[in-house]
Amino acid sequence: MQPIPQLSFQEVKTRRVFEEICEQIRKRLASGVLKPGDKLPAERDLAVEFQVSRPAVREALRTLEISGVVSLQKGVKGGAFIRDGNPALLTQSLQDLMILGRVSLAGLAEARRLINGMVIELACERATEEDFAAIEQNMAEIEKSEDLLQRADEGVRFFGLIARATRNEVLAMLVDSLSDIIRYVIDRTGRKARPELVPVRRRILKAMRARDAKAAAKGMDEYLTIVQEGMDAVPTAEPAPAPRKTR
């Protein structure tokens, strides 16, 4: 681990002290002074540098932990470490907002349709033969499996592989998050086999290989229409499962 350069934190003078501490640490991340894997100074040292109480520092670190910015580890070699970015946090945040009623299922479904429409067009332009082969292998895994949960996993991965073919990591994260949430809803409202999706997936891949963005987008829209049938009921506010780990 590389030694951390002087962070030069400033004295905190705001009423909500822990928020200012969080903001200063985030600014050091944005400027590149702090990087994933770096260990922050000890709680007592941060309190001295910020000129605040240790409870204020502790609250700030817990807030950053909840946000996924730091990982708090116990033990002799423990402390607060800057984490690598975790896209699953986006999924959990959107899912929690849906469960709490702040965003609607209809809004998420519409966003998914619009984003995947743009994604498939960009993938038609940028995908490589390696991408096509991965999607084809994924389709084969779906078609040969009789396990609905495994098919669901591979179905989510189908969207992820197309998104990764865009070479745009932001689009890939958005597609993964929305796919995970829709899968959660389908699991709650009742999952069933969708054999009618088999020819649709094949048409999508055929259009992608032909670089026919219009045909691919049409196939994607048809696919999502089938998948989203029967998802009128919004899940009740009960604990949601942890987001799927992306592969």
C-alpha positions as CSV (number, residue, x, y, z in Angstrom):
1,M,0.0,0.0,0.0
2,Q,1.4,3.4,-1.0
3,P,1.8,6.0,1.8
4,I,-1.0,8.6,1.7
5,P,0.2,12.2,1.0
6,Q,-0.6,15.0,3.4
7,L,-4.4,15.4,3.2
8,S,-4.6,19.0,4.5
9,F,-8.0,18.8,5.9
10,Q,-9.5,22.1,7.2
11,E,-11.1,22.9,10.5
12,V,-14.9,22.2,10.4
13,K,-17.2,25.1,11.3
14,T,-20.6,23.9,10.2
15,R,-23.5,22.9,12.4
16,R,-23.8,19.4,10.8
17,V,-20.2,18.6,11.5
18,F,-20.2,15.0,10.1
19,E,-21.5,16.2,6.7
20,E,-18.6,18.6,6.3
21,I,-16.2,15.8,7.2
22,C,-17.8,13.6,4.5
23,E,-17.6,16.4,2.0
24,Q,-14.0,17.0,2.6
25,I,-13.1,13.3,2.2
26,R,-15.1,13.1,-1.0
27,K,-13.3,16.1,-2.4
28,R,-10.0,14.4,-1.7
29,L,-11.3,11.4,-3.6
30,A,-12.4,13.6,-6.6
31,S,-9.0,15.3,-6.7
32,G,-7.1,12.0,-6.7
33,V,-5.4,12.6,-3.4
34,L,-7.2,9.6,-2.0
35,K,-7.6,6.4,-4.0
36,P,-9.3,3.0,-3.6
37,G,-7.3,0.9,-1.1
38,D,-6.0,3.9,0.8
39,K,-6.3,3.8,4.6
40,L,-7.5,7.0,6.3
41,P,-5.8,8.2,9.4
42,A,-7.0,6.9,12.8
43,E,-10.2,8.3,14.2
44,R,-8.3,10.2,16.9
45,D,-5.9,11.7,14.3
46,L,-8.8,12.8,12.1
47,A,-10.5,14.4,15.0
48,V,-7.4,16.5,15.7
49,E,-7.0,17.5,12.1
50,F,-10.6,18.4,11.6
51,Q,-10.7,19.9,15.1
52,V,-13.9,18.1,16.0
53,S,-15.0,15.5,18.4
54,R,-14.3,11.8,17.8
55,P,-18.0,11.0,17.8
56,A,-18.4,13.4,14.9
57,V,-15.6,11.6,13.0
58,R,-17.2,8.3,13.8
59,E,-20.6,9.4,12.5
60,A,-19.0,10.7,9.3
61,L,-17.1,7.4,8.7
62,R,-20.3,5.4,9.3
63,T,-22.1,7.6,6.8
64,L,-19.4,7.0,4.2
65,E,-19.5,3.3,4.9
66,I,-23.3,3.3,4.2
67,S,-22.7,5.2,1.0
68,G,-20.1,2.6,0.0
69,V,-17.2,5.0,0.0
70,V,-15.2,3.5,2.9
71,S,-15.0,0.1,4.5
72,L,-14.6,0.0,8.3
73,Q,-12.5,-3.0,9.4
74,K,-11.7,-4.1,12.9
75,G,-8.6,-5.6,14.4
76,V,-5.0,-4.6,14.7
77,K,-4.7,-3.9,10.9
78,G,-8.2,-2.5,10.8
79,G,-9.3,1.1,10.1
80,A,-11.2,3.0,7.5
81,F,-10.2,2.1,3.9
82,I,-11.3,3.7,0.7
83,R,-13.4,1.1,-1.3
84,D,-13.5,0.3,-4.9
85,G,-16.7,1.5,-6.6
86,N,-19.6,-1.0,-6.1
87,P,-22.3,-0.7,-8.7
88,A,-24.6,-2.9,-6.5
89,L,-25.1,0.2,-4.4
90,L,-27.0,1.9,-7.3
91,T,-29.3,-1.1,-7.6
92,Q,-30.0,-1.2,-3.8
93,S,-30.7,2.6,-3.8
94,L,-33.2,2.4,-6.6
95,Q,-34.8,-0.7,-5.2
96,D,-35.2,0.9,-1.8
97,L,-36.7,4.0,-3.4
98,M,-39.2,1.8,-5.3
99,I,-40.2,-0.1,-2.1
100,L,-40.6,3.2,-0.2
101,G,-42.8,4.5,-3.0
102,R,-40.5,7.4,-4.1
103,V,-40.2,6.0,-7.6
104,S,-42.8,3.9,-9.4
105,L,-42.4,0.5,-11.1
106,A,-43.8,2.1,-14.2
107,G,-41.1,4.8,-14.1
108,L,-38.4,2.2,-13.7
109,A,-39.8,0.0,-16.5
110,E,-40.0,3.0,-18.9
111,A,-36.4,4.0,-18.0
112,R,-35.3,0.5,-18.7
113,R,-37.0,0.5,-22.1
114,L,-35.5,3.8,-23.1
115,I,-32.0,3.0,-21.9
116,N,-31.9,-0.5,-23.4
117,G,-33.1,1.0,-26.7
118,M,-30.1,3.3,-26.8
119,V,-27.8,0.6,-25.6
120,I,-28.7,-1.9,-28.3
121,E,-28.2,0.7,-31.0
122,L,-24.7,1.6,-29.6
123,A,-23.9,-2.1,-29.2
124,C,-24.7,-2.7,-32.9
125,E,-22.0,-0.1,-33.7
126,R,-19.3,-1.2,-31.2
127,A,-19.8,-4.9,-30.6
128,T,-17.0,-7.3,-31.6
129,E,-17.2,-10.9,-32.7
130,E,-16.1,-11.8,-29.2
131,D,-19.2,-10.0,-27.8
132,F,-21.4,-11.8,-30.3
133,A,-20.0,-15.1,-29.3
134,A,-20.5,-14.4,-25.6
135,I,-24.2,-13.4,-26.2
136,E,-24.7,-16.6,-28.3
137,Q,-23.2,-18.7,-25.5
138,N,-25.5,-17.0,-23.0
139,M,-28.5,-17.7,-25.2
140,A,-27.5,-21.4,-25.4
141,E,-27.3,-21.5,-21.6
142,I,-30.8,-20.1,-21.2
143,E,-32.3,-22.5,-23.8
144,K,-30.8,-25.7,-22.3
145,S,-31.6,-25.0,-18.7
146,E,-34.9,-26.1,-17.1
147,D,-34.2,-24.3,-13.9
148,L,-36.3,-21.0,-13.9
149,L,-33.9,-19.3,-11.5
150,Q,-30.8,-20.2,-13.6
151,R,-32.7,-19.0,-16.7
152,A,-33.4,-15.7,-14.8
153,D,-29.7,-15.3,-14.0
154,E,-28.7,-15.8,-17.6
155,G,-31.6,-13.6,-18.7
156,V,-30.2,-10.7,-16.7
157,R,-26.7,-11.5,-18.0
158,F,-28.1,-11.3,-21.6
159,F,-28.8,-7.6,-21.1
160,G,-25.5,-7.1,-19.3
161,L,-23.5,-8.6,-22.2
162,I,-25.2,-6.3,-24.7
163,A,-24.6,-3.3,-22.5
164,R,-20.9,-4.2,-22.1
165,A,-20.6,-4.4,-25.9
166,T,-21.2,-0.6,-25.9
167,R,-17.8,-0.1,-24.1
168,N,-19.6,2.4,-21.8
169,E,-19.3,1.5,-18.2
170,V,-22.0,3.9,-17.1
171,L,-24.6,2.3,-19.4
172,A,-23.5,-1.1,-18.3
173,M,-24.1,-0.2,-14.6
174,L,-27.5,1.3,-15.4
175,V,-28.6,-1.7,-17.4
176,D,-27.4,-4.1,-14.6
177,S,-29.2,-2.2,-11.9
178,L,-32.5,-1.9,-13.8
179,S,-32.4,-5.6,-14.8
180,D,-31.8,-6.6,-11.2
181,I,-34.8,-4.6,-10.0
182,I,-37.1,-5.9,-12.6
183,R,-36.0,-9.4,-11.8
184,Y,-36.8,-8.8,-8.2
185,V,-40.3,-7.6,-9.1
186,I,-40.9,-10.7,-11.4
187,D,-39.7,-13.0,-8.5
188,R,-42.3,-11.3,-6.3
189,T,-45.2,-11.4,-8.7
190,G,-44.6,-14.9,-10.0
191,R,-42.0,-16.3,-12.4
192,K,-42.9,-18.4,-15.4
193,A,-41.2,-19.9,-18.4
194,R,-41.2,-17.6,-21.5
195,P,-40.4,-19.8,-24.5
196,E,-41.6,-17.0,-26.8
197,L,-38.4,-15.1,-25.9
198,V,-36.2,-17.6,-27.6
199,P,-36.9,-16.5,-31.2
200,V,-36.8,-12.8,-30.1
201,R,-33.3,-13.2,-28.6
202,R,-32.2,-14.9,-31.8
203,R,-33.5,-12.0,-33.9
204,I,-31.8,-9.5,-31.7
205,L,-28.4,-11.2,-32.1
206,K,-28.9,-11.6,-35.9
207,A,-29.7,-7.9,-36.2
208,M,-26.7,-7.0,-34.1
209,R,-24.3,-9.1,-36.3
210,A,-25.8,-7.4,-39.3
211,R,-25.2,-4.0,-37.6
212,D,-28.9,-3.3,-38.2
213,A,-29.6,-1.0,-35.2
214,K,-33.3,-0.4,-36.2
215,A,-34.1,-4.1,-36.3
216,A,-32.2,-4.8,-33.1
217,A,-34.0,-2.0,-31.3
218,K,-37.3,-3.3,-32.5
219,G,-36.4,-6.8,-31.1
220,M,-35.3,-5.3,-27.8
221,D,-38.6,-3.5,-27.5
222,E,-40.5,-6.7,-28.2
223,Y,-38.4,-8.5,-25.6
224,L,-39.1,-6.0,-22.9
225,T,-42.8,-5.9,-23.6
226,I,-43.0,-9.7,-23.1
227,V,-40.8,-9.6,-19.9
228,Q,-42.7,-6.8,-18.3
229,E,-46.2,-8.3,-18.8
230,G,-47.9,-8.9,-15.5
231,M,-45.7,-6.6,-13.4
232,D,-48.6,-4.2,-12.4
233,A,-48.3,-4.9,-8.7
234,V,-45.7,-2.9,-6.9
235,P,-43.9,-4.9,-4.2
236,T,-44.8,-4.3,-0.6
237,A,-42.3,-2.7,1.8
238,E,-40.5,-5.8,3.1
239,P,-36.8,-6.5,3.2
240,A,-35.4,-6.9,-0.3
241,P,-32.7,-9.4,-1.2
242,A,-29.2,-8.2,-1.8
243,P,-28.5,-7.2,-5.4
244,R,-27.0,-9.9,-7.7
245,K,-23.3,-9.7,-8.1
246,T,-22.4,-8.8,-11.7
247,R,-20.2,-11.0,-13.6
